[in-house]
């Protein structure tokens, strides 16, 4: 799983369930489910085939806040206990093969999410960290691996996605019924191999599909909301190349029969590697300009790598979580290296090293610890693998990984399982490696630098950072073929110099074809001299919405006489997923003296619309931040702010609660906020 920020929630099961897996083996699950978007509920029937290996008094299935109408074991109606967290079975099963049938319903408070309505309806799941057992009776213990076959019934004519191959499809309008209700669609998905429950998924929405085939013959299905069909290519750019490369680099054929990817609105993280079917955030749906600001490439490669590291083999406990996230992070970097070259690869490694160095001042928890931060699991884990690969060589590293995956496929693993194989293949001192990189806190900065210095670009970068350079030297570097991070660094490091001293430098920088270097100019030149005006204005034409936004704001502030011209030139631009450019444009327009009151009112109403439930949380938050600056006592604004407190995305809810608390400290707002608070059901704990 790829996350935006630090957040780690243990996904691994309790000791009681570990004891159960040694006595009971759940083999296959056939589930028929009906999501209800109106009630935000789900109901269904689940059939489990399981084998009792040793005598056991009670069998437990995780089932959070579910209701059960009937439970059958081996064709017999049996008694059961519903603890609110588990379904407890204590009669009707025998040693050997058994069949369990459960009819259930639930209104999940998490894990299964409903967004939008009508054609904009989306239903999707996020099992890791929140547990699939909130919408499907299943197993929060990752060591219980099951073949899941999911059949989905829908009242809506929307695309339905789940794990595995689509084996059958039925659409009969309202002629088909389920529990007395007319339905329009039934889709059956089938898996061939077992997986942990947290990897089971659903995604339902108004999706369009494009199909490609990998070099090895695996179908690759790419989905996108029908309103975004023009963004297929930039969103999924390099997807097939990434797939073909990782399959070759890992040395083990992709272990499933199909791979699909689908973006959903207001997803909780960057992406989630559900077996065969990755869900990722709508944030990464971009056009060709937005691609230069933020793209899906790294998340794409990261989630795909998880199909081997996490899905094919699964860490037995959170202590060994780096075996999933460290591997996925490192192989994503290798994929980027394949696409963009060594300099890009080492630049990313260097960035990771700097992050880990800074974090080491306060983060004292090593990689092999269940309480390790996601930064440690992901990026220190990746660094550990890079060191190993460099030490033993790419060929032996690949051989070890291949042997590791083959030996433990569809099973659970720990760190020693991997290290033993590395030792066998290469003779590597795995004990020292384990101690230094996995069991020891902090980050080996000096050692990491030795590996980084193998790259010419990094060596040059270090030399620029450590050696005092004349302006002539800096201009020469800008005119050279040096990799762009060096040039960016020069622009940022000279930003406090008077304009006259850096004029020649800026003229060279702005005449480059580098989006990154020109963006550095846009960010560092806040006071624009008239002699630099025409050159600075060219930034409004850059292939970057971020650059355009920065440039528009600075030009608007520096040249009041040209504000209307700048606004007219850029009025058609919406920007990236968060509509940041358009929101900035609206704010500037509202504060432009020569714009009519009617236009200003229209801009304000548009801001209110962007803050409404019609948009994703990222758009709403940006709009609300502006509205709170413009008119914080507007009842409409405060009402929209209160709507954030019931949103499923915790980052957005946190923003709303903090903004409300801040308002309540101001006596001028307290009365109106208190009045509106009485009208909302949001939980506003102070």
Secondary structure, DSSP 8 states (H G I E B T S, - for coil): -B-SSS--------HHHHHHHTTEEEEEEEEEEEEETTTTEEEEEEEEEEEE-S--S-EEEE-TTEEEEEEEETTEE--EEE-SSEEEE-SS--SEEEEEEEEEEE--SSSEEEES-GGG-EEEE--TTT-GGGTSSB-S-TT-EEEEEEEEEESS--EEEESSEEEEEE--GGGEEETTEEESEEEEEE-SS-EEGGG--EEEESEEEEEEE-TTS-EEEEEEEGGGGGGHHHHTTTHHHHHHHHHHHH-S--SSSEEEEEEETT-SSSEE--TTEEEEEGGG---TTGGGTS-SHHHHHHHHHTTTBTTTEEESSGGGTHHHHHHHHHHHHHHHHHHH-HHHHHHHHHHHHHHHHHHTTT----SSSTT--HHIIIIIHHHHHHHHHHHH-HHHHHHHHHHHHHHHTTEEE-HHHHHHHHHHHH---HHHHIIIIIIS-S--HHHHHHHHTTSHHHHHHHHHHHS---HHHHHHHHHS---HHHHHHHHHHTTTS-HHHHHHHHHHHHTSS-HHHHHHHHHH--S--GGGHHHHHGGGGSS-HHHHHHHHHHHHHH-GGGHHHHHHHHTT---STT-HHHHHHHHHHHT-TTS-HHHHHHHHHHHHHHTSTTS-HHHHHHHHHHHHHH-TT-HHHHHHHHHGGG-S-HHHHHHHHHHHHHHHTSHHHHHHHHHHHTT-------
